[in-house]
Amino acid sequence: MNWKSACAGLALMTASQAGIEVDLNGAKGNVHNVDLKAQSFELLKETEYDPKTDLSQSRFTVHWDEASRVVEMKELESFDGIQNPVMALFQGIRESDSRAMDAGKLFEMRVVTLFSDPKLTSGIEPESHQVLGMFTPDARQPRAGSIRIGDKHVPIRLRDKHWRIWHCQLHPPVVLEEGFWKAELKGVNEDGKFVASQVTISKLPDPRETDDPKLPRVLVIGDSISMNYHEAAKQALKGVANYHRCEGNAFSSAHGVRNSELWMGEFKEPGFQWDVIQFNHGLHDLKQAYDKQTNAFGAYAVQLKDYKANLENQIAILRKSGARLIFATTTPVPNDNKGTYARRKGAAKEFNAAALEVMSKHPDILINDLHGMIDGSPAFDHWRTTRDVHFYKPEEQQALGKAVAAAVRKALKK
């Protein structure tokens, strides 16, 4: 059981909202329009589609009552500030560490969730590679301590890499009005409305506290390639625009259609508007199955005709923002990758041709030809010898960041 299921408890229930039958139990999204008097808020989430009515909806009303719990999940950098023993769930324990734990010796784990209230641990069932018990931090070491097992205090510490610390804390519902939150729901549908028994929240940044109000706002929607050039593009636009990108990975064009409303957020409200939006998909659409026996690539994850239809739908959604749109061409696949994420060299050209066919119907959308820039730049000479579509070298990220910044500047001038 991971921290999300430990703190949110995912069961399946159905809620009907505005004619669309939706499962809000386990739903994730952002909290908006909190009404303490009505004990409700609006959840902006991945768009739901009803194929029978052709309706779509991304905003849903969530209610709470006196029995509802609001639980904040906060990620910590260390155990500093945890003064007293707390109940903790340790996960990602290897077999060798499990044996060391049984012997009362020092063992390591990857993820720990600390619970400010022991009641929050109700419903957690024992599983392999995890342990639940009272944890006492070590004041001398920021990521170590001991766990009480029976009458023993067994030393424990986080691994050197890829570790995470979560703190699970109860709050009164009024906290929902006091910040910007991402939420995960647990609850049931009662008399046509969804009532949350638990709302698990984590903090989102408030752009009004970090943006320069005198500068335009830019949103970049893209896959992990946009994560690679994010900081370089942001720095290249310093003093020119407030640069943002969608949370996480934008994945395929189908994912983009479902999540564009969520990524645009409250774009009609002052301080949340978008002046320029750059969007891109492709590298997840062009994934293919690969058969080792026949040495053959199979069908694309998203067929070209569906890719074009998805882009048309996404353009219609993004236009609601009133922002100037930029489409960034899909970056190349350097060489055939026949592994888990199989991609074929040259496939990006096929998808870019399909995308440009769509964009030709929308002449106001600017084209940022990242594919062409990479093809013509010596900064990517080493990258061209690999099978990895990502860009890790600083010179590669700088070249991409400058290209994105140039496209944004051009859009702002227009």
C-alpha positions as CSV (number, residue, x, y, z in Angstrom):
1,M,0.0,0.0,0.0
2,N,1.5,3.4,-1.0
3,W,1.1,6.7,0.9
4,K,-1.8,7.7,-1.3
5,S,-3.9,4.6,-0.5
6,A,-2.7,4.7,3.1
7,C,-4.1,8.3,3.5
8,A,-6.9,8.3,1.0
9,G,-8.3,4.8,0.9
10,L,-9.4,4.3,-2.7
11,A,-12.7,2.5,-3.1
12,L,-15.0,2.8,-6.1
13,M,-18.3,4.8,-6.0
14,T,-20.2,6.6,-8.6
15,A,-21.4,10.3,-8.6
16,S,-23.6,11.9,-11.1
17,Q,-22.8,15.5,-11.9
18,A,-24.6,17.6,-14.5
19,G,-25.8,14.5,-16.5
20,I,-22.3,12.9,-16.6
21,E,-21.8,9.8,-14.4
22,V,-18.5,10.2,-12.7
23,D,-16.5,8.2,-10.2
24,L,-15.2,10.9,-7.7
25,N,-14.1,8.5,-5.1
26,G,-10.3,8.5,-5.7
27,A,-10.6,11.5,-8.0
28,K,-7.6,13.9,-8.1
29,G,-7.7,17.6,-9.0
30,N,-7.3,21.2,-7.8
31,V,-9.5,22.9,-5.2
32,H,-11.3,26.0,-6.2
33,N,-14.3,28.2,-5.0
34,V,-14.4,27.0,-1.4
35,D,-17.7,27.8,0.3
36,L,-17.4,27.3,4.1
37,K,-21.1,28.1,4.7
38,A,-22.3,25.6,2.2
39,Q,-19.5,23.2,3.1
40,S,-18.5,22.6,-0.5
41,F,-15.8,23.3,-3.0
42,E,-15.2,22.9,-6.7
43,L,-12.8,20.2,-7.9
44,L,-11.1,21.0,-11.2
45,K,-9.9,17.7,-12.6
46,E,-9.2,15.7,-15.7
47,T,-12.1,16.2,-18.1
48,E,-14.8,13.5,-18.2
49,Y,-16.6,12.7,-21.4
50,D,-20.0,11.2,-21.9
51,P,-20.0,9.4,-25.4
52,K,-23.8,9.1,-25.2
53,T,-24.5,12.8,-24.9
54,D,-21.2,14.2,-26.3
55,L,-21.0,16.3,-23.1
56,S,-17.7,17.1,-21.3
57,Q,-17.1,18.3,-17.8
58,S,-14.0,19.2,-15.8
59,R,-15.5,20.9,-12.7
60,F,-17.3,19.0,-10.0
61,T,-18.9,20.1,-6.7
62,V,-17.7,18.3,-3.6
63,H,-19.5,18.5,-0.3
64,W,-18.2,17.7,3.2
65,D,-20.0,17.2,6.6
66,E,-19.0,17.1,10.3
67,A,-17.5,13.7,9.9
68,S,-15.3,14.6,7.0
69,R,-11.5,14.8,7.4
70,V,-9.1,17.0,5.7
71,V,-5.6,15.6,5.6
72,E,-2.5,17.4,4.4
73,M,0.3,15.5,2.8
74,K,3.5,17.5,3.0
75,E,6.8,16.4,1.6
76,L,9.8,16.9,4.0
77,E,13.5,17.2,3.3
78,S,14.5,15.6,6.6
79,F,13.1,14.6,10.1
80,D,14.1,18.0,11.5
81,G,11.2,19.5,13.4
82,I,9.8,16.1,14.4
83,Q,10.3,16.3,18.1
84,N,8.3,13.4,19.6
85,P,7.9,9.8,18.6
86,V,5.2,9.5,15.8
87,M,3.5,6.6,14.1
88,A,5.3,6.0,10.8
89,L,4.8,3.7,7.7
90,F,8.1,2.6,6.1
91,Q,8.0,1.3,2.6
92,G,10.4,0.1,0.0
93,I,12.3,-2.2,2.3
94,R,14.5,-4.7,0.5
95,E,14.8,-8.4,1.6
96,S,18.3,-7.9,3.0
97,D,17.0,-4.9,5.1
98,S,14.0,-7.0,6.2
99,R,16.4,-9.6,7.6
100,A,18.5,-7.0,9.3
101,M,15.3,-5.5,10.9
102,D,14.3,-8.9,12.2
103,A,17.7,-9.3,13.8
104,G,17.4,-5.8,15.4
105,K,20.2,-4.4,13.2
106,L,20.3,-1.1,11.2
107,F,18.1,-1.3,8.0
108,E,17.2,1.1,5.2
109,M,14.0,2.0,3.4
110,R,13.0,4.3,0.5
111,V,9.8,6.0,1.6
112,V,8.4,7.0,5.0
113,T,5.0,8.5,5.9
114,L,4.7,10.2,9.3
115,F,1.3,10.5,10.9
116,S,0.5,13.4,13.2
117,D,-2.6,11.5,14.5
118,P,-2.5,7.7,15.0
119,K,-6.2,7.6,13.8
120,L,-4.9,8.2,10.3
121,T,-3.3,4.8,10.2
122,S,-6.6,3.0,10.5
123,G,-7.2,0.8,7.5
124,I,-3.5,0.2,6.7
125,E,-3.0,-3.5,6.2
126,P,0.4,-5.1,6.6
127,E,2.2,-5.9,3.3
128,S,5.6,-7.1,2.3
129,H,8.4,-4.6,2.1
130,Q,6.8,-2.2,4.6
131,V,6.5,-1.8,8.4
132,L,4.3,0.3,10.6
133,G,5.4,1.4,14.1
134,M,6.4,4.2,16.4
135,F,9.4,6.2,15.1
136,T,11.8,8.4,17.0
137,P,14.0,10.7,14.9
138,D,17.8,10.8,15.5
139,A,18.6,14.4,16.4
140,R,22.2,14.0,15.1
141,Q,21.2,12.6,11.7
142,P,18.6,14.3,9.6
143,R,17.3,11.2,7.8
144,A,17.7,8.5,10.5
145,G,16.1,7.3,13.7
146,S,14.7,4.2,15.3
147,I,11.5,2.2,15.2
148,R,10.0,0.4,18.1
149,I,9.3,-3.3,17.2
150,G,8.1,-5.2,20.3
151,D,10.4,-4.2,23.2
152,K,13.3,-3.2,20.8
153,H,14.2,0.1,19.2
154,V,15.7,-0.8,15.9
155,P,17.9,1.7,14.0
156,I,16.6,2.8,10.6
157,R,17.6,5.3,7.9
158,L,16.6,6.4,4.5
159,R,18.6,5.2,1.4
160,D,21.1,7.4,-0.2
161,K,19.1,7.9,-3.3
162,H,15.4,8.3,-4.4
163,W,14.1,8.6,-0.9
164,R,11.0,10.5,0.1
165,I,9.5,11.7,3.5
166,W,5.8,12.5,3.7
167,H,4.0,14.1,6.7
168,C,0.3,13.3,7.1
169,Q,-1.5,15.9,9.2
170,L,-5.2,16.5,10.1
171,H,-6.7,20.0,9.5
172,P,-10.1,21.6,10.0
173,P,-12.0,22.2,6.6
174,V,-11.3,26.0,6.9
175,V,-7.8,25.3,5.7
176,L,-9.2,24.6,2.2
177,E,-9.9,28.4,2.0
178,E,-6.5,29.4,3.2
179,G,-4.3,28.3,0.2
180,F,-4.1,26.6,-3.1
181,W,-4.4,22.8,-2.9
182,K,-4.2,19.7,-5.0
183,A,-6.7,17.1,-3.6
184,E,-7.5,13.4,-3.7
185,L,-11.0,12.4,-2.6
186,K,-12.6,9.6,-0.7
187,G,-16.4,9.5,-0.3
188,V,-19.8,8.5,-1.5
189,N,-22.6,9.8,-3.6
190,E,-25.6,10.7,-1.4
191,D,-28.9,12.0,-2.9
192,G,-27.3,13.1,-6.1
193,K,-24.3,14.9,-4.6
194,F,-20.8,13.7,-3.7
195,V,-19.9,13.9,0.0
196,A,-16.2,13.5,0.8
197,S,-15.4,11.5,3.9
198,Q,-11.7,12.4,3.4
199,V,-10.0,15.1,1.4
200,T,-6.2,14.5,1.1
201,I,-4.5,17.7,0.1
202,S,-1.0,18.9,-0.9
203,K,0.1,22.5,-1.3
204,L,0.2,24.2,-4.7
205,P,2.2,27.4,-5.3
206,D,0.2,30.7,-5.6
207,P,1.4,32.4,-8.8
208,R,0.3,35.8,-7.5
209,E,3.0,35.5,-4.8
210,T,5.8,34.6,-7.3
211,D,4.9,36.2,-10.6
212,D,5.8,39.7,-11.6
213,P,2.3,41.3,-12.2
214,K,3.8,43.6,-14.8
215,L,4.9,40.8,-17.1
216,P,2.8,38.5,-19.3
217,R,2.2,34.9,-18.3
218,V,3.3,31.9,-20.4
219,L,2.2,28.3,-20.0
220,V,4.1,25.4,-21.6
221,I,2.3,22.1,-22.1
222,G,4.6,19.3,-23.0
223,D,6.1,15.9,-22.1
224,S,9.4,15.2,-20.3
225,I,11.4,17.0,-23.0
226,S,9.8,20.3,-21.8
227,M,11.0,19.3,-18.3
228,N,14.5,19.1,-19.8
229,Y,14.5,22.6,-21.1
230,H,12.2,24.2,-18.4
231,E,14.9,26.0,-16.4
232,A,16.8,27.1,-19.4
233,A,13.7,28.6,-21.0
234,K,12.6,30.2,-17.8
235,Q,16.0,31.9,-17.4
236,A,16.1,33.0,-21.0
237,L,12.7,34.7,-20.4
238,K,13.6,36.3,-17.1
239,G,12.4,39.9,-17.0
240,V,10.3,39.2,-20.1
241,A,7.6,36.8,-19.0
242,N,6.4,34.7,-16.1
243,Y,7.2,31.2,-17.3
244,H,5.1,28.2,-16.2
245,R,4.7,24.6,-17.4
246,C,2.0,22.1,-16.8
247,E,2.3,20.0,-13.7
248,G,4.0,16.7,-14.4
249,N,4.2,15.0,-17.8
250,A,1.7,16.0,-20.5
251,F,2.2,12.5,-22.1
252,S,0.1,11.8,-25.3
253,S,-2.3,14.1,-27.2
254,A,-5.2,12.1,-25.7
255,H,-3.9,13.0,-22.2
256,G,-3.5,16.6,-23.4
257,V,-7.2,16.8,-24.4
258,R,-8.3,15.4,-21.1
259,N,-6.1,17.7,-19.0
260,S,-5.9,21.0,-20.8
261,E,-8.8,22.5,-18.8
262,L,-7.0,21.5,-15.6
263,W,-3.7,22.9,-16.7
264,M,-5.2,26.2,-17.7
265,G,-6.9,26.6,-14.3
266,E,-8.7,29.8,-13.4
267,F,-7.5,31.6,-16.5
268,K,-10.4,34.1,-16.4
269,E,-9.4,35.4,-13.0
270,P,-6.9,38.3,-12.5
271,G,-3.4,37.0,-12.0
272,F,-4.2,33.7,-13.6
273,Q,-4.6,34.6,-17.2
274,W,-2.4,33.2,-20.0
275,D,-0.9,35.5,-22.7
276,V,1.0,32.7,-24.5
277,I,0.5,28.9,-24.4
278,Q,3.0,26.6,-26.1
279,F,1.8,23.0,-26.5
280,N,3.3,19.8,-27.8
281,H,2.7,16.1,-27.8
282,G,4.1,13.3,-29.9
283,L,6.8,11.2,-28.3
284,H,4.2,9.2,-26.3
285,D,1.8,9.0,-29.3
286,L,4.5,7.5,-31.5
287,K,5.5,4.7,-29.1
288,Q,5.2,1.3,-30.8
289,A,5.1,-2.3,-29.7
290,Y,8.2,-4.2,-30.7
291,D,8.3,-7.9,-31.4
292,K,11.8,-9.3,-30.8
293,Q,11.1,-12.6,-32.6
294,T,10.2,-10.9,-35.9
295,N,12.3,-7.7,-35.3
296,A,9.2,-5.7,-36.2
297,F,7.6,-2.6,-34.8
298,G,3.8,-2.7,-34.3
299,A,1.1,0.0,-34.4
300,Y,1.6,3.5,-32.9
301,A,0.2,4.1,-29.4
302,V,-2.0,6.8,-31.0
303,Q,-2.8,6.4,-34.7
304,L,-2.0,9.4,-36.9
305,K,-5.7,10.1,-37.7
306,D,-6.5,10.1,-33.9
307,Y,-3.4,12.3,-33.2
308,K,-4.7,14.9,-35.6
309,A,-8.2,14.7,-34.1
310,N,-6.8,15.1,-30.6
311,L,-4.8,18.2,-31.7
312,E,-7.9,19.8,-33.2
313,N,-9.8,19.1,-29.9
314,Q,-7.0,20.5,-27.8
315,I,-6.7,23.7,-29.9
316,A,-10.4,24.3,-29.3
317,I,-9.9,23.9,-25.6
318,L,-6.8,26.1,-25.4
319,R,-8.5,28.9,-27.4
320,K,-10.8,29.4,-24.5
321,S,-7.9,31.1,-22.7
322,G,-7.6,33.8,-25.3
323,A,-3.8,33.2,-25.3
324,R,-1.6,33.3,-28.4
325,L,-0.9,29.6,-29.2
326,I,2.4,28.1,-30.2
327,F,2.8,24.5,-31.4
328,A,6.3,23.0,-30.8
329,T,7.2,20.2,-33.2
330,T,8.0,16.8,-31.7
331,T,11.8,16.4,-31.1
332,P,13.5,13.5,-33.0
333,V,14.0,9.9,-32.0
334,P,17.8,9.6,-32.4
335,N,17.9,5.9,-33.1
336,D,15.6,2.9,-32.9
337,N,14.8,1.9,-29.3
338,K,13.5,-1.6,-29.1
339,G,13.1,-1.7,-25.3
340,T,10.1,-1.1,-23.0
341,Y,9.4,2.3,-24.6
342,A,10.0,1.3,-28.2
343,R,10.3,4.2,-30.6
344,R,11.4,4.2,-34.2
345,K,13.9,6.6,-35.8
346,G,12.0,8.8,-38.2
347,A,8.6,8.4,-36.6
348,A,8.6,12.0,-35.3
349,K,8.8,13.3,-38.9
350,E,5.5,11.4,-39.6
351,F,3.8,12.9,-36.6
352,N,5.1,16.4,-37.3
353,A,3.8,16.2,-40.9
354,A,0.4,15.2,-39.4
355,A,0.5,18.0,-36.9
356,L,1.5,20.7,-39.4
357,E,-1.4,19.6,-41.6
358,V,-3.7,20.4,-38.6
359,M,-1.8,23.7,-37.9
360,S,-2.2,24.8,-41.5
361,K,-5.9,25.2,-40.8
362,H,-5.0,27.6,-37.9
363,P,-2.6,30.1,-39.5
364,D,-2.6,32.2,-36.3
365,I,-0.8,29.4,-34.4
366,L,2.9,30.0,-34.4
367,I,5.2,27.0,-35.1
368,N,8.3,26.4,-32.9
369,D,10.3,23.9,-35.0
370,L,12.3,22.2,-32.3
371,H,12.8,19.2,-34.5
372,G,14.4,21.2,-37.2
373,M,16.6,23.1,-34.7
374,I,17.9,19.9,-33.3
375,D,18.6,18.5,-36.7
376,G,20.7,21.5,-37.6
377,S,22.6,22.0,-34.4
378,P,26.1,20.6,-33.5
379,A,25.1,20.8,-29.8
380,F,23.2,17.5,-30.3
381,D,26.0,15.6,-32.1
382,H,26.6,13.2,-29.1
383,W,22.9,12.9,-28.4
384,R,22.4,11.6,-32.0
385,T,24.5,8.6,-31.2
386,T,22.2,7.5,-28.4
387,R,18.7,5.9,-28.2
388,D,17.4,8.2,-25.5
389,V,15.0,10.9,-26.6
390,H,15.8,13.1,-23.6
391,F,18.3,15.9,-23.3
392,Y,20.5,15.9,-20.3
393,K,23.6,17.9,-21.3
394,P,23.5,21.6,-20.3
395,E,24.4,22.7,-23.9
396,E,21.4,20.7,-25.2
397,Q,19.0,22.1,-22.7
398,Q,20.3,25.7,-23.3
399,A,19.8,25.3,-27.0
400,L,16.2,24.1,-26.5
401,G,15.5,26.8,-23.9
402,K,16.7,29.6,-26.1
403,A,14.5,28.3,-29.0
404,V,11.5,28.2,-26.8
405,A,12.2,31.7,-25.4
406,A,12.6,33.0,-29.0
407,A,9.2,31.6,-30.0
408,V,7.6,33.1,-26.9
409,R,9.1,36.5,-27.6
410,K,7.8,36.3,-31.2
411,A,4.3,35.5,-29.9
412,L,4.4,38.3,-27.4
413,K,5.4,40.8,-30.1
414,K,2.4,39.7,-32.3
